[in-house]
Amino acid sequence: MTTSPEAFEAHLAPVLERAYATALRLTRNAADAEDLVQDAALLAFRGFASFEDGTNFRAWFLRILMNAFLSSKRKHRAEDTAVSLDDAPNAWMQRQAHEVVKQGRAPEGLEAADVARDVMGRLDKEQVAAAIDALPEEFRMVAALYFVQDLPYQEIAELLKIPVGTVRSRLHRGRALLQQRLWATAVDHGLVPGGERGT
């Protein structure tokens, strides 16, 4: 295949925006995200001859991006704050919405699912991104690949070199914690009827 800078650029350009979004979720810092994408692009260009034309360039580039991130983390080991997720049940936000309805704080006729949907619909992208950024690293990496890149479990497992079951578990726990953070954000911004954080 052609390994010219032009051919590489033609492959890279369409994936850069989402790659940067993923890098931003991983690093939680715009300058670090730019550095990560640049490092990954340089590594990808150097290894472009090994890319098989006709295969998925985005997946290939994301693997390089993730490896660059993990390599950087090993060099600058900084542990995320430990957060207990054992008490973060599935559908946490749904449960809080049910309490809002039960206590009569929701507009008449609205079901819990409607309240939860309304709350989520009123959060902007920056608020959702901030909630993802606040997740501990192991959950943030999976959430970024799943929610930002729309990757299936199998591809995430291959990128992170972990079993698919671990991807499912981390995404399940990360989603539960994410719901808690999003609900708290919605309460803080007055988007929840009655404005109580819940328990």
Secondary structure, 3 states (H helix, E strand, C coil): CCCCHHHHHHHHHHHHHHHHHHHHHHHCCHHHHHHHHHHHHHHHHHCHHHCCCCCCHHHHHHHHHHHHHHHHHHHCCCCCCCCCCCCCCCCHHHHHHHHHHHCCCCCCCCCHHHHHHHHHHHCCHHHHHHHHHCCCHHHHHHHHHHHHCCCCHHHHHHHHCCCHHHHHHHHHHHHHHHHHHHHHHHHHCCCCCCCCCCC
